Each structure stands twice: as C-alpha cells, then as structure tokens.
Amino acid sequence: MKKCVCAALLCLILVSASVASASQYPEVGDILPEFTMAPLALEEDAVALGLDSNREFTLADIDTPYIYIEIIGVYCTVCQQQQPTLTKLYKWLKKTKLNTQITMLGIAAGGTTMEVEYIRKKDYLFPVVHDTEFEIYDKIGDTKTPFSLIVDRQGKVLYAHQGIIEDYKAHLKEIQALVK
C-alpha cells in the first residue's frame, strides 16, 4: 500500500512539474514565439496601427519600435478593474508623444470579433485583436489575465507583469526608461 501511495505521489509531482514548465509565463529577455493576428474588428484599429484593413498581421508589421501588449479576457473582472489604468496609460502615451515609440495592443483571449467590437467601443481606447480560438494566448504561454508585456517588433520581452498594475506612476517611469 505504501508503495502505491509513494508511486502516486511521485507521478503527481512529475505531472505538476511538467504542467508548471509548460505554462511558464514569458519573462524579460525571452523571445515570444511568432504568431499571426487576425484582421482587426474595427477599421480604425487598423489605421491606428498603420496597417491595411482586413488583413492578418504580425508584431513586425507595427511601425513603432515597441509594442505594449495587454492580454485580456473579455469577461475577466480583474481585466475590467485594470481597464481604467490602461485608458490613462494610453492617453499619457499620446500626450507625451511616446506613442510614436510604443503602440498599445490588446489581445482578447477567447474573444470573438463581435465581443472585441463591443469592448472597443465601450471601454478600450487602443486597438484590440480577437483571439477566438486562444491560438495567440496558447503560444504566448497560457498566461492568466490580465497580463502585460512590452516587446520589441521581433518579440523580445522587455517587460512582463501578471495581474493588476498597482503603482501606475512607477509603471509610467518603467515605460519611459524602456522606450527612450
């Protein structure tokens, strides 16, 4: 009986370890796997990113040297709590002209085109791409939402944060230091 319990515990530990390593979040210095994003739900989002409308795109297609990626769940209550901070951040980037250096982009994990259209018109000021089948979400690392990343156009992670951004002013200073 003790051998069975020990064997079961060992299997559980091995499975837990492999699951933990398989879902490791991106960290500073990592390179994101390549992924293609679906055409944007709103024409104005394509214009804001400097893209032709109604076509797929990659991070390399975005004109600015850096991209602030916010991975959200459309129905995630924590993401909804984070949204006002992101709105302030977006407005601050425009006001300080740092939006010529860094572009904000939301990825709606599991979100449909219709859901993205709704949240964009209601809450989010910056472009949001739908990831209906969780393809991008899975490639990035099955993160919990919200998950914030700053990457360069090649996908190198310069900043990664899971959860609510608690100190907005410190976050602004981090962004300034990264993009200047």
C-alpha positions in Angstrom: 0.0 0.0 0.0 2.8 2.4 0.9 4.5 1.7 -2.5 1.3 2.6 -4.3 0.9 5.9 -2.4 4.6 6.7 -3.0 4.3 5.9 -6.7 1.1 8.0 -7.0 2.8 10.9 -5.2 5.8 10.7 -7.5 3.5 10.7 -10.6 1.6 13.7 -9.2 4.9 15.6 -8.6 6.2 14.8 -12.1 2.9 15.8 -13.8 2.8 19.0 -11.8 6.3 19.9 -12.7 5.7 19.3 -16.4 2.5 21.3 -16.3 4.3 24.2 -14.5 7.1 24.3 -17.0 4.7 24.0 -20.0 2.7 27.1 -18.8 5.6 29.3 -17.8 4.9 32.9 -18.5 7.1 35.0 -20.7 9.9 36.7 -18.8 12.2 39.6 -19.6 14.7 38.5 -22.2 12.5 35.8 -23.7 11.6 35.9 -27.4 7.9 35.4 -28.0 7.0 32.6 -30.5 6.0 34.0 -33.8 2.2 34.4 -34.3 -0.1 36.0 -36.8 -3.1 38.1 -35.6 -6.4 38.1 -37.3 -7.7 41.1 -39.2 -8.8 43.7 -36.7 -12.5 44.0 -35.9 -12.5 47.8 -36.4 -11.2 49.7 -39.4 -10.0 52.5 -37.1 -7.8 50.0 -35.3 -6.0 49.0 -38.5 -5.5 52.7 -39.2 -4.2 53.3 -35.7 -1.6 50.6 -36.2 -0.6 51.8 -39.7 -2.0 48.6 -41.3 -4.1 47.8 -44.3 -7.6 46.9 -43.1 -8.9 43.4 -43.4 -5.6 41.5 -43.3 -3.7 39.4 -40.9 -0.6 41.0 -39.3 2.4 40.3 -37.0 4.2 42.3 -34.4 6.8 43.2 -37.1 4.1 44.9 -39.1 3.6 47.5 -36.4 5.5 50.7 -37.1 6.7 51.6 -33.6 9.8 50.1 -32.2 7.9 48.8 -29.1 4.5 47.2 -28.5 2.7 47.2 -25.2 0.6 44.1 -25.3 -2.3 43.6 -22.8 -3.7 40.1 -22.8 -7.3 40.4 -21.6 -10.3 38.1 -21.1 -13.4 39.8 -22.3 -15.3 38.6 -19.2 -12.4 38.8 -16.8 -13.4 41.0 -13.8 -9.7 41.7 -13.0 -9.2 42.9 -16.6 -12.2 45.2 -16.2 -10.6 46.6 -13.0 -7.3 47.2 -14.9 -9.0 48.9 -17.9 -9.2 52.4 -16.4 -5.4 52.3 -15.8 -4.9 51.2 -19.4 -7.0 54.1 -20.5 -4.9 56.6 -18.5 -1.8 54.9 -19.9 -3.0 55.2 -23.5 -3.8 58.9 -23.0 -0.5 59.6 -21.3 1.4 58.0 -24.2 -0.4 60.2 -26.7 0.0 63.3 -24.5 3.8 62.8 -24.1 4.2 61.7 -27.7 5.6 58.4 -26.6 3.0 56.8 -28.8 5.5 57.3 -31.6 7.8 54.9 -29.8 5.3 52.4 -28.3 2.0 51.1 -29.6 -0.7 49.7 -27.3 -2.3 46.5 -28.5 -4.9 44.3 -26.7 -5.3 40.6 -27.3 -8.7 39.4 -26.3 -8.1 35.7 -25.4 -11.1 33.8 -26.5 -12.8 37.0 -27.6 -14.9 37.0 -30.8 -15.0 39.8 -33.4 -18.3 40.9 -32.0 -17.1 40.9 -28.4 -14.0 42.9 -29.4 -16.1 45.5 -31.3 -18.3 45.8 -28.1 -15.4 46.3 -25.6 -13.5 48.6 -28.0 -16.5 50.9 -28.3 -17.3 50.7 -24.6 -14.0 50.5 -22.7 -10.8 50.2 -24.6 -9.3 53.2 -26.4 -6.5 51.2 -28.1 -6.7 48.5 -30.8 -7.7 45.0 -29.6 -7.3 41.9 -31.7 -9.6 38.9 -31.2 -8.0 35.5 -30.4 -11.2 33.5 -30.6 -9.5 30.1 -30.6 -6.9 31.0 -28.0 -4.1 30.4 -30.5 -2.0 33.5 -29.6 -2.8 33.0 -25.9 -1.5 29.5 -26.0 1.6 30.4 -27.9 2.5 33.2 -25.6 2.2 30.8 -22.6 -1.3 30.3 -21.4 -1.0 33.3 -19.1 -3.6 34.4 -16.6 -5.4 37.6 -17.4 -4.6 40.5 -17.3 -1.0 40.0 -18.5 1.0 43.0 -19.6 4.0 42.8 -21.9 6.3 45.3 -23.6 8.1 43.7 -26.5 10.1 44.9 -29.5 9.0 44.2 -33.1 10.9 40.9 -33.0 9.0 39.8 -29.9 11.8 40.2 -27.4 10.2 40.7 -24.0 11.4 43.9 -22.2 8.7 43.9 -19.5 6.2 41.3 -18.2 3.6 41.6 -15.5 0.8 39.3 -14.5 -2.2 40.9 -12.8 -3.3 44.4 -11.9 -0.7 47.2 -12.2 -0.8 48.5 -8.6 1.5 51.5 -8.9 0.6 53.5 -12.0 3.2 56.2 -11.6 6.0 53.6 -11.2 4.7 51.8 -14.2 4.9 55.0 -16.3 8.6 55.5 -15.2 9.4 51.9 -16.2 7.9 52.5 -19.7 9.7 55.8 -20.1 13.0 54.1 -19.2 12.4 51.3 -21.7 11.4 53.4 -24.7 13.7 56.4 -24.5 
